[in-house]
């Protein structure tokens, strides 16, 4: 049952991506197109505290700390979309402190050496931290992408999410790998 749900979720994420009309077979989405779709969909299954937004029209901010591995895939995935009526904005981040105003901060794997500093700098903020770095969850990160059987999966540190005052849907928690 769980494999079926994961398959349906991944397929649903892939459908979010642009498909070229008139082709007999759509090209397979790239790794970062899938991860971009996951990021967008994570936001649908997480509740941020109301004070995370200046007002009901304030943007939903996704920050990329370090090198952006998504290229244009993340911007294409979220173009014209909203999270709970908040338009989505992508921001490159140079420092951890710039991420304190974001709702999601994707931490580049090239920032691995700075993980303790980054996690500490975002501690106490209602920020969903996401990465694809080994031991990210152990360092206090909230969601980490992992490869499992040639598929993109994710781990969730629910304790870190609770400490950040984020409420993760049980539907999303059930899809996470241990």
Backbone as JSON Lines, residues from 0, in Angstrom:
{"i":0,"aa":"X","n":[0.82,-1.19,0.0],"ca":[0.0,0.0,0.0],"c":[0.87,1.26,0.0]}
{"i":1,"aa":"X","n":[1.9,1.27,0.85],"ca":[2.78,2.43,0.94],"c":[3.51,2.68,-0.37]}
{"i":2,"aa":"X","n":[3.96,1.6,-1.03],"ca":[4.65,1.74,-2.31],"c":[3.69,2.35,-3.34]}
{"i":3,"aa":"X","n":[2.44,1.93,-3.29],"ca":[1.46,2.45,-4.23],"c":[1.22,3.95,-3.99]}
{"i":4,"aa":"X","n":[1.12,4.35,-2.73],"ca":[0.92,5.76,-2.41],"c":[2.12,6.58,-2.88]}
{"i":5,"aa":"X","n":[3.33,6.08,-2.63],"ca":[4.53,6.78,-3.07],"c":[4.55,6.9,-4.58]}
{"i":6,"aa":"X","n":[4.2,5.81,-5.27],"ca":[4.17,5.83,-6.73],"c":[3.17,6.87,-7.23]}
{"i":7,"aa":"X","n":[1.99,6.91,-6.61],"ca":[0.97,7.88,-7.01],"c":[1.46,9.3,-6.75]}
{"i":8,"aa":"X","n":[2.09,9.53,-5.6],"ca":[2.6,10.85,-5.26],"c":[3.67,11.3,-6.23]}
{"i":9,"aa":"X","n":[4.63,10.42,-6.53],"ca":[5.7,10.77,-7.47],"c":[5.1,11.04,-8.85]}
{"i":10,"aa":"X","n":[4.16,10.2,-9.27],"ca":[3.52,10.41,-10.56],"c":[2.79,11.76,-10.58]}
{"i":11,"aa":"X","n":[2.1,12.07,-9.48],"ca":[1.4,13.36,-9.39],"c":[2.36,14.53,-9.49]}
{"i":12,"aa":"X","n":[3.52,14.41,-8.83],"ca":[4.53,15.47,-8.9],"c":[5.04,15.61,-10.33]}
{"i":13,"aa":"X","n":[5.24,14.5,-10.99],"ca":[5.75,14.55,-12.36],"c":[4.74,15.23,-13.29]}
{"i":14,"aa":"X","n":[3.46,15.06,-13.01],"ca":[2.43,15.69,-13.84],"c":[2.44,17.21,-13.71]}
{"i":15,"aa":"X","n":[2.97,17.72,-12.6],"ca":[3.07,19.17,-12.43],"c":[4.02,19.8,-13.43]}
{"i":16,"aa":"X","n":[4.94,18.99,-13.92],"ca":[5.96,19.5,-14.82],"c":[5.38,19.7,-16.22]}
{"i":17,"aa":"X","n":[5.97,20.61,-16.94],"ca":[5.49,20.9,-18.29],"c":[5.69,19.7,-19.2]}
{"i":18,"aa":"X","n":[4.65,19.41,-19.98],"ca":[4.72,18.33,-20.95],"c":[4.6,18.96,-22.33]}
{"i":19,"aa":"X","n":[5.47,18.57,-23.23],"ca":[5.45,19.11,-24.58],"c":[4.3,18.47,-25.35]}
{"i":20,"aa":"X","n":[3.34,19.29,-25.84],"ca":[2.19,18.73,-26.55],"c":[2.61,18.13,-27.89]}
{"i":21,"aa":"X","n":[1.87,17.11,-28.31],"ca":[2.08,16.53,-29.61],"c":[3.17,15.46,-29.65]}
{"i":22,"aa":"X","n":[3.77,15.14,-28.55],"ca":[4.81,14.11,-28.54],"c":[4.19,12.8,-28.14]}
{"i":23,"aa":"X","n":[4.65,11.73,-28.74],"ca":[4.11,10.42,-28.44],"c":[4.45,10.0,-27.02]}
{"i":24,"aa":"X","n":[5.64,10.36,-26.57],"ca":[6.04,9.99,-25.22],"c":[6.75,11.19,-24.59]}
{"i":25,"aa":"X","n":[6.28,11.57,-23.42],"ca":[6.89,12.71,-22.73],"c":[8.26,12.31,-22.2]}
{"i":26,"aa":"X","n":[9.21,13.24,-22.24],"ca":[10.53,12.93,-21.7],"c":[10.45,12.75,-20.19]}
{"i":27,"aa":"X","n":[11.33,11.92,-19.67],"ca":[11.38,11.7,-18.23],"c":[11.86,12.98,-17.55]}
{"i":28,"aa":"X","n":[11.23,13.36,-16.44],"ca":[11.69,14.55,-15.74],"c":[13.07,14.3,-15.14]}
{"i":29,"aa":"X","n":[13.85,15.36,-15.05],"ca":[15.18,15.25,-14.47],"c":[15.07,15.11,-12.95]}
{"i":30,"aa":"X","n":[16.16,14.76,-12.32],"ca":[16.21,14.64,-10.86],"c":[15.75,15.94,-10.2]}
{"i":31,"aa":"X","n":[16.24,17.07,-10.7],"ca":[15.91,18.33,-10.05],"c":[14.54,18.86,-10.43]}
{"i":32,"aa":"X","n":[13.98,18.42,-11.54],"ca":[12.58,18.74,-11.82],"c":[11.69,18.02,-10.81]}
{"i":33,"aa":"X","n":[12.02,16.76,-10.51],"ca":[11.25,16.01,-9.51],"c":[11.41,16.62,-8.12]}
{"i":34,"aa":"X","n":[12.65,16.98,-7.76],"ca":[12.88,17.58,-6.44],"c":[12.18,18.93,-6.33]}
{"i":35,"aa":"X","n":[12.13,19.68,-7.41],"ca":[11.4,20.95,-7.41],"c":[9.91,20.7,-7.16]}
{"i":36,"aa":"X","n":[9.36,19.69,-7.8],"ca":[7.96,19.35,-7.59],"c":[7.73,18.9,-6.15]}
{"i":37,"aa":"X","n":[8.65,18.14,-5.6],"ca":[8.54,17.74,-4.2],"c":[8.52,18.98,-3.3]}
{"i":38,"aa":"X","n":[9.44,19.91,-3.51],"ca":[9.49,21.13,-2.68],"c":[8.15,21.86,-2.7]}
{"i":39,"aa":"X","n":[7.61,22.04,-3.89],"ca":[6.32,22.71,-4.02],"c":[5.24,21.95,-3.25]}
{"i":40,"aa":"X","n":[5.23,20.64,-3.4],"ca":[4.19,19.84,-2.75],"c":[4.4,19.7,-1.25]}
{"i":41,"aa":"X","n":[5.64,19.72,-0.78],"ca":[5.86,19.72,0.68],"c":[5.07,20.87,1.3]}
{"i":42,"aa":"X","n":[5.13,22.02,0.67],"ca":[4.48,23.22,1.22],"c":[2.97,23.03,1.38]}
{"i":43,"aa":"X","n":[2.37,22.19,0.58],"ca":[0.94,21.94,0.66],"c":[0.56,21.1,1.87]}
{"i":44,"aa":"X","n":[1.52,20.37,2.41],"ca":[1.25,19.43,3.51],"c":[1.88,19.87,4.83]}
{"i":45,"aa":"X","n":[2.23,21.14,4.91],"ca":[2.84,21.67,6.12],"c":[2.13,22.96,6.49]}
{"i":46,"aa":"X","n":[1.87,23.12,7.78],"ca":[1.26,24.35,8.27],"c":[2.31,25.18,8.98]}
{"i":47,"aa":"X","n":[2.42,26.46,8.58],"ca":[3.31,27.42,9.22],"c":[2.48,28.22,10.22]}
{"i":48,"aa":"X","n":[3.11,28.69,11.29],"ca":[2.35,29.55,12.22],"c":[1.89,30.82,11.51]}
{"i":49,"aa":"X","n":[0.73,31.35,11.89],"ca":[0.2,32.54,11.21],"c":[1.17,33.72,11.17]}
{"i":50,"aa":"X","n":[1.99,33.88,12.21],"ca":[2.92,35.01,12.25],"c":[4.06,34.87,11.24]}
{"i":51,"aa":"X","n":[4.11,33.76,10.51],"ca":[5.13,33.57,9.48],"c":[4.89,34.46,8.27]}
{"i":52,"aa":"X","n":[3.68,35.02,8.19],"ca":[3.32,35.87,7.05],"c":[2.92,37.25,7.57]}
{"i":53,"aa":"X","n":[3.45,38.28,6.95],"ca":[3.13,39.65,7.34],"c":[1.64,39.94,7.17]}
{"i":54,"aa":"X","n":[1.04,39.38,6.12],"ca":[-0.4,39.51,5.89],"c":[-0.84,38.39,4.97]}
{"i":55,"aa":"X","n":[-2.12,38.35,4.63],"ca":[-2.65,37.23,3.84],"c":[-2.18,37.22,2.39]}
{"i":56,"aa":"X","n":[-1.57,38.29,1.93],"ca":[-1.05,38.35,0.56],"c":[0.47,38.32,0.48]}
{"i":57,"aa":"X","n":[1.13,38.2,1.64],"ca":[2.6,38.16,1.67],"c":[3.09,36.94,0.89]}
{"i":58,"aa":"X","n":[4.23,37.04,0.22],"ca":[4.71,35.91,-0.57],"c":[5.18,34.74,0.3]}
{"i":59,"aa":"X","n":[5.08,33.57,-0.27],"ca":[5.64,32.36,0.31],"c":[7.06,32.27,-0.24]}
{"i":60,"aa":"X","n":[8.05,32.35,0.64],"ca":[9.44,32.46,0.2],"c":[10.18,31.13,0.27]}
{"i":61,"aa":"X","n":[10.79,30.76,-0.84],"ca":[11.66,29.59,-0.9],"c":[13.07,30.11,-1.17]}
{"i":62,"aa":"X","n":[13.96,29.87,-0.23],"ca":[15.34,30.31,-0.37],"c":[16.25,29.16,-0.75]}
{"i":63,"aa":"X","n":[17.25,29.44,-1.56],"ca":[18.26,28.46,-1.95],"c":[19.58,28.95,-1.36]}
{"i":64,"aa":"X","n":[20.07,28.23,-0.35],"ca":[21.32,28.6,0.3],"c":[22.47,27.86,-0.35]}
{"i":65,"aa":"X","n":[23.39,28.61,-0.93],"ca":[24.51,28.01,-1.66],"c":[24.17,27.85,-3.12]}
{"i":66,"aa":"X","n":[24.89,26.97,-3.78],"ca":[24.69,26.75,-5.22],"c":[23.3,26.21,-5.5]}
{"i":67,"aa":"X","n":[22.68,26.73,-6.56],"ca":[21.33,26.31,-6.95],"c":[21.42,25.13,-7.91]}
{"i":68,"aa":"X","n":[21.11,23.91,-7.43],"ca":[21.19,22.76,-8.32],"c":[19.97,22.61,-9.23]}
{"i":69,"aa":"X","n":[18.92,23.4,-8.98],"ca":[17.67,23.28,-9.72],"c":[17.73,23.92,-11.1]}
{"i":70,"aa":"X","n":[18.65,24.86,-11.3],"ca":[18.63,25.62,-12.53],"c":[17.3,26.37,-12.6]}
{"i":71,"aa":"X","n":[16.61,26.28,-13.72],"ca":[15.33,26.96,-13.87],"c":[14.15,26.07,-13.45]}
{"i":72,"aa":"X","n":[14.41,24.82,-13.09],"ca":[13.33,23.87,-12.8],"c":[12.42,24.31,-11.66]}
{"i":73,"aa":"X","n":[12.98,24.85,-10.6],"ca":[12.15,25.27,-9.46],"c":[11.26,26.45,-9.84]}
{"i":74,"aa":"X","n":[11.84,27.43,-10.51],"ca":[11.04,28.59,-10.92],"c":[9.93,28.17,-11.89]}
{"i":75,"aa":"X","n":[10.24,27.26,-12.8],"ca":[9.23,26.78,-13.74],"c":[8.12,26.02,-13.01]}
{"i":76,"aa":"X","n":[8.49,25.24,-12.02],"ca":[7.51,24.45,-11.28],"c":[6.53,25.32,-10.51]}
{"i":77,"aa":"X","n":[7.01,26.41,-9.91],"ca":[6.14,27.23,-9.08],"c":[5.55,28.44,-9.79]}
{"i":78,"aa":"X","n":[5.92,28.65,-11.04],"ca":[5.45,29.82,-11.79],"c":[3.93,29.91,-11.78]}
{"i":79,"aa":"X","n":[3.42,31.03,-11.29],"ca":[1.98,31.27,-11.28],"c":[1.22,30.52,-10.21]}
{"i":80,"aa":"X","n":[1.9,29.78,-9.38],"ca":[1.22,28.98,-8.34],"c":[1.26,29.71,-7.01]}
{"i":81,"aa":"X","n":[0.37,29.29,-6.11],"ca":[0.28,29.87,-4.78],"c":[0.21,28.77,-3.73]}
{"i":82,"aa":"X","n":[0.62,29.12,-2.53],"ca":[0.44,28.25,-1.37],"c":[-0.5,29.0,-0.44]}
{"i":83,"aa":"X","n":[-1.69,28.47,-0.25],"ca":[-2.71,29.12,0.59],"c":[-2.86,30.61,0.25]}
{"i":84,"aa":"X","n":[-3.01,30.89,-1.02],"ca":[-3.2,32.25,-1.54],"c":[-1.96,33.14,-1.46]}
{"i":85,"aa":"X","n":[-0.82,32.58,-1.08],"ca":[0.44,33.33,-1.04],"c":[1.21,33.05,-2.33]}
{"i":86,"aa":"X","n":[1.52,34.07,-3.13],"ca":[2.33,33.84,-4.33],"c":[3.74,33.36,-3.91]}
{"i":87,"aa":"X","n":[4.31,32.51,-4.71],"ca":[5.61,31.91,-4.38],"c":[6.73,32.72,-5.0]}
{"i":88,"aa":"X","n":[7.75,32.99,-4.19],"ca":[8.94,33.7,-4.64],"c":[10.17,32.86,-4.32]}
{"i":89,"aa":"X","n":[11.09,32.75,-5.27],"ca":[12.35,32.03,-5.07],"c":[13.44,33.07,-4.83]}
{"i":90,"aa":"X","n":[14.26,32.84,-3.79],"ca":[15.33,33.77,-3.47],"c":[16.66,33.04,-3.33]}
{"i":91,"aa":"X","n":[17.69,33.5,-4.01],"ca":[19.03,32.97,-3.72],"c":[19.49,33.58,-2.38]}
{"i":92,"aa":"X","n":[20.13,32.76,-1.57],"ca":[20.61,33.23,-0.26],"c":[22.12,33.1,-0.2]}
{"i":93,"aa":"X","n":[22.77,34.14,0.29],"ca":[24.22,34.08,0.49],"c":[24.57,33.7,1.93]}
{"i":94,"aa":"X","n":[23.7,34.09,2.86],"ca":[23.97,33.81,4.27],"c":[22.77,33.15,4.93]}
{"i":95,"aa":"X","n":[23.03,32.49,6.03],"ca":[21.95,31.86,6.79],"c":[20.95,32.9,7.28]}
{"i":96,"aa":"X","n":[21.43,34.04,7.73],"ca":[20.53,35.06,8.27],"c":[19.51,35.54,7.23]}
{"i":97,"aa":"X","n":[19.87,35.49,5.96],"ca":[18.91,35.86,4.91],"c":[17.76,34.85,4.84]}
{"i":98,"aa":"X","n":[18.0,33.63,5.31],"ca":[16.99,32.59,5.26],"c":[15.98,32.64,6.38]}
{"i":99,"aa":"X","n":[16.22,33.48,7.39],"ca":[15.3,33.52,8.53],"c":[13.93,34.06,8.17]}
{"i":100,"aa":"X","n":[13.81,34.75,7.04],"ca":[12.51,35.27,6.6],"c":[11.82,34.33,5.6]}
{"i":101,"aa":"X","n":[12.48,33.24,5.24],"ca":[11.94,32.29,4.27],"c":[11.04,31.27,4.96]}
{"i":102,"aa":"X","n":[10.2,30.63,4.18],"ca":[9.36,29.56,4.68],"c":[10.03,28.21,4.45]}
{"i":103,"aa":"X","n":[10.72,28.1,3.33],"ca":[11.52,26.91,3.02],"c":[12.92,27.39,2.67]}
{"i":104,"aa":"X","n":[13.93,26.71,3.23],"ca":[15.3,26.96,2.83],"c":[15.89,25.64,2.36]}
{"i":105,"aa":"X","n":[16.23,25.61,1.08],"ca":[16.94,24.44,0.53],"c":[18.43,24.71,0.72]}
{"i":106,"aa":"X","n":[19.09,23.77,1.4],"ca":[20.52,23.91,1.69],"c":[21.3,23.05,0.69]}
{"i":107,"aa":"X","n":[22.09,23.71,-0.15],"ca":[22.9,23.02,-1.14],"c":[23.83,22.02,-0.47]}
{"i":108,"aa":"X","n":[24.07,20.91,-1.15],"ca":[24.99,19.9,-0.6],"c":[26.41,20.43,-0.47]}
{"i":109,"aa":"X","n":[26.74,21.5,-1.2],"ca":[28.07,22.11,-1.08],"c":[28.24,22.85,0.24]}
{"i":110,"aa":"X","n":[27.17,23.03,0.98],"ca":[27.21,23.71,2.28],"c":[27.38,22.71,3.43]}
{"i":111,"aa":"X","n":[27.72,21.48,3.13],"ca":[27.79,20.41,4.13],"c":[28.66,20.78,5.34]}
{"i":112,"aa":"X","n":[29.79,21.4,5.1],"ca":[30.7,21.75,6.2],"c":[30.08,22.79,7.13]}
{"i":113,"aa":"X","n":[29.15,23.56,6.63],"ca":[28.52,24.62,7.42],"c":[27.19,24.21,8.05]}
{"i":114,"aa":"X","n":[26.81,22.93,7.93],"ca":[25.5,22.49,8.43],"c":[25.24,22.88,9.88]}
{"i":115,"aa":"X","n":[26.15,22.62,10.8],"ca":[25.86,23.01,12.19],"c":[25.57,24.51,12.33]}
{"i":116,"aa":"X","n":[26.34,25.34,11.64],"ca":[26.15,26.79,11.68],"c":[24.8,27.17,11.06]}
{"i":117,"aa":"X","n":[24.45,26.53,9.96],"ca":[23.2,26.84,9.26],"c":[22.0,26.44,10.12]}
{"i":118,"aa":"X","n":[22.03,25.21,10.64],"ca":[20.92,24.73,11.47],"c":[20.78,25.61,12.71]}
{"i":119,"aa":"X","n":[21.89,25.96,13.33],"ca":[21.85,26.83,14.51],"c":[21.3,28.21,14.15]}
{"i":120,"aa":"X","n":[21.68,28.73,13.01],"ca":[21.22,30.05,12.58],"c":[19.72,30.11,12.29]}
{"i":121,"aa":"X","n":[19.12,28.96,11.97],"ca":[17.68,28.92,11.68],"c":[16.87,28.36,12.84]}
{"i":122,"aa":"X","n":[17.55,27.93,13.89],"ca":[16.86,27.36,15.06],"c":[15.89,28.37,15.65]}
{"i":123,"aa":"X","n":[14.7,27.89,15.96],"ca":[13.68,28.75,16.54],"c":[12.86,29.51,15.52]}
{"i":124,"aa":"X","n":[13.25,29.45,14.27],"ca":[12.5,30.12,13.2],"c":[11.56,29.1,12.55]}
{"i":125,"aa":"X","n":[10.42,29.56,12.08],"ca":[9.46,28.69,11.41],"c":[9.89,28.49,9.96]}
{"i":126,"aa":"X","n":[11.01,27.79,9.78],"ca":[11.6,27.57,8.47],"c":[11.74,26.07,8.23]}
{"i":127,"aa":"X","n":[11.19,25.6,7.12],"ca":[11.37,24.21,6.73],"c":[12.72,24.1,6.03]}
{"i":128,"aa":"X","n":[13.65,23.38,6.65],"ca":[14.96,23.17,6.04],"c":[14.93,21.88,5.23]}
{"i":129,"aa":"X","n":[15.44,21.95,4.01],"ca":[15.45,20.81,3.1],"c":[16.84,20.73,2.47]}
{"i":130,"aa":"X","n":[17.34,19.5,2.3],"ca":[18.63,19.32,1.64],"c":[18.66,17.95,0.98]}
{"i":131,"aa":"X","n":[19.83,17.64,0.47],"ca":[20.1,16.33,-0.13],"c":[21.48,15.88,0.34]}
{"i":132,"aa":"X","n":[21.77,16.19,1.6],"ca":[23.09,15.99,2.17],"c":[23.06,14.87,3.2]}
{"i":133,"aa":"X","n":[24.01,13.98,3.1],"ca":[24.13,12.89,4.07],"c":[24.2,13.47,5.48]}
{"i":134,"aa":"X","n":[23.48,12.87,6.39],"ca":[23.44,13.25,7.82],"c":[22.75,14.59,8.07]}
{"i":135,"aa":"X","n":[22.0,15.09,7.11],"ca":[21.28,16.36,7.29],"c":[20.25,16.23,8.4]}
{"i":136,"aa":"X","n":[19.54,15.12,8.43],"ca":[18.53,14.88,9.47],"c":[19.2,14.82,10.84]}
{"i":137,"aa":"X","n":[20.33,14.11,10.92],"ca":[21.05,14.0,12.19],"c":[21.55,15.36,12.68]}
{"i":138,"aa":"X","n":[21.85,16.26,11.75],"ca":[22.35,17.59,12.1],"c":[21.23,18.52,12.57]}
{"i":139,"aa":"X","n":[19.97,18.09,12.41],"ca":[18.84,18.91,12.83],"c":[18.01,19.46,11.7]}
{"i":140,"aa":"X","n":[18.34,19.06,10.46],"ca":[17.53,19.45,9.31],"c":[16.17,18.76,9.36]}
{"i":141,"aa":"X","n":[15.21,19.27,8.61],"ca":[13.85,18.74,8.7],"c":[13.54,17.71,7.61]}
{"i":142,"aa":"X","n":[13.84,18.01,6.34],"ca":[13.58,17.05,5.26],"c":[14.87,16.87,4.46]}
{"i":143,"aa":"X","n":[15.18,15.62,4.16],"ca":[16.37,15.31,3.37],"c":[15.99,14.36,2.23]}
{"i":144,"aa":"X","n":[16.39,14.72,1.01],"ca":[16.2,13.83,-0.13],"c":[17.24,12.73,-0.09]}
{"i":145,"aa":"X","n":[16.81,11.51,-0.41],"ca":[17.72,10.37,-0.5],"c":[17.36,9.56,-1.74]}
{"i":146,"aa":"X","n":[18.34,8.85,-2.26],"ca":[18.11,7.93,-3.38],"c":[17.89,6.54,-2.79]}
{"i":147,"aa":"X","n":[16.83,5.89,-3.21],"ca":[16.54,4.54,-2.75],"c":[16.0,3.75,-3.93]}
{"i":148,"aa":"X","n":[16.72,2.7,-4.3],"ca":[16.32,1.88,-5.44],"c":[16.08,2.75,-6.69]}
{"i":149,"aa":"X","n":[17.02,3.64,-6.98],"ca":[16.96,4.54,-8.13],"c":[15.73,5.45,-8.14]}
{"i":150,"aa":"X","n":[15.18,5.7,-6.97],"ca":[14.05,6.61,-6.85],"c":[14.39,7.68,-5.82]}
{"i":151,"aa":"X","n":[13.79,8.84,-6.03],"ca":[13.97,9.93,-5.07],"c":[12.96,9.74,-3.95]}
{"i":152,"aa":"X","n":[13.48,9.67,-2.74],"ca":[12.64,9.55,-1.55],"c":[13.03,10.68,-0.61]}
{"i":153,"aa":"X","n":[12.41,10.73,0.54],"ca":[12.77,11.77,1.51],"c":[12.6,11.25,2.92]}
{"i":154,"aa":"X","n":[13.43,11.79,3.8],"ca":[13.37,11.51,5.22],"c":[12.81,12.76,5.9]}
{"i":155,"aa":"X","n":[12.14,12.57,7.03],"ca":[11.61,13.71,7.78],"c":[12.03,13.59,9.24]}
{"i":156,"aa":"X","n":[12.51,14.69,9.77],"ca":[12.83,14.81,11.2],"c":[11.68,15.6,11.81]}
{"i":157,"aa":"X","n":[10.65,14.88,12.28],"ca":[9.45,15.54,12.8],"c":[9.74,16.32,14.08]}
{"i":158,"aa":"X","n":[10.68,15.87,14.88],"ca":[11.04,16.6,16.09],"c":[11.61,17.98,15.74]}
{"i":159,"aa":"X","n":[12.47,18.03,14.73],"ca":[13.01,19.32,14.28],"c":[11.9,20.2,13.73]}
{"i":160,"aa":"X","n":[10.93,19.6,13.03],"ca":[9.8,20.37,12.51],"c":[8.98,20.96,13.65]}
{"i":161,"aa":"X","n":[8.72,20.18,14.67],"ca":[7.96,20.68,15.82],"c":[8.71,21.8,16.52]}
{"i":162,"aa":"X","n":[10.03,21.66,16.64],"ca":[10.84,22.71,17.26],"c":[10.77,24.01,16.46]}
{"i":163,"aa":"X","n":[10.55,23.88,15.14],"ca":[10.42,25.05,14.27],"c":[8.97,25.54,14.19]}
{"i":164,"aa":"X","n":[8.08,24.92,14.97],"ca":[6.66,25.27,15.02],"c":[5.94,24.98,13.7]}
{"i":165,"aa":"X","n":[6.42,23.95,13.0],"ca":[5.79,23.53,11.75],"c":[5.01,22.25,12.01]}
{"i":166,"aa":"X","n":[3.82,22.18,11.44],"ca":[2.99,20.99,11.6],"c":[2.96,20.26,10.26]}
{"i":167,"aa":"X","n":[3.55,19.07,10.25],"ca":[3.6,18.27,9.03],"c":[2.42,17.31,9.01]}
{"i":168,"aa":"X","n":[1.7,17.27,7.91],"ca":[0.56,16.39,7.74],"c":[0.97,14.93,7.91]}
{"i":169,"aa":"X","n":[0.11,14.15,8.51],"ca":[0.39,12.72,8.67],"c":[0.51,12.04,7.31]}
{"i":170,"aa":"X","n":[-0.16,12.57,6.3],"ca":[-0.04,12.0,4.95],"c":[1.4,12.09,4.45]}
{"i":171,"aa":"X","n":[2.04,13.24,4.68],"ca":[3.42,13.41,4.26],"c":[4.35,12.6,5.14]}
{"i":172,"aa":"X","n":[4.11,12.58,6.44],"ca":[4.95,11.8,7.36],"c":[4.93,10.32,6.98]}
{"i":173,"aa":"X","n":[3.78,9.81,6.56],"ca":[3.65,8.4,6.21],"c":[4.42,8.03,4.94]}
{"i":174,"aa":"X","n":[4.72,9.01,4.1],"ca":[5.44,8.76,2.86],"c":[6.95,8.78,3.05]}
{"i":175,"aa":"X","n":[7.4,9.32,4.17],"ca":[8.84,9.45,4.42],"c":[9.46,8.07,4.68]}
{"i":176,"aa":"X","n":[10.73,7.95,4.31],"ca":[11.48,6.73,4.6],"c":[12.25,6.95,5.9]}
{"i":177,"aa":"X","n":[12.55,5.86,6.55],"ca":[13.29,5.96,7.83],"c":[14.76,6.03,7.58]}
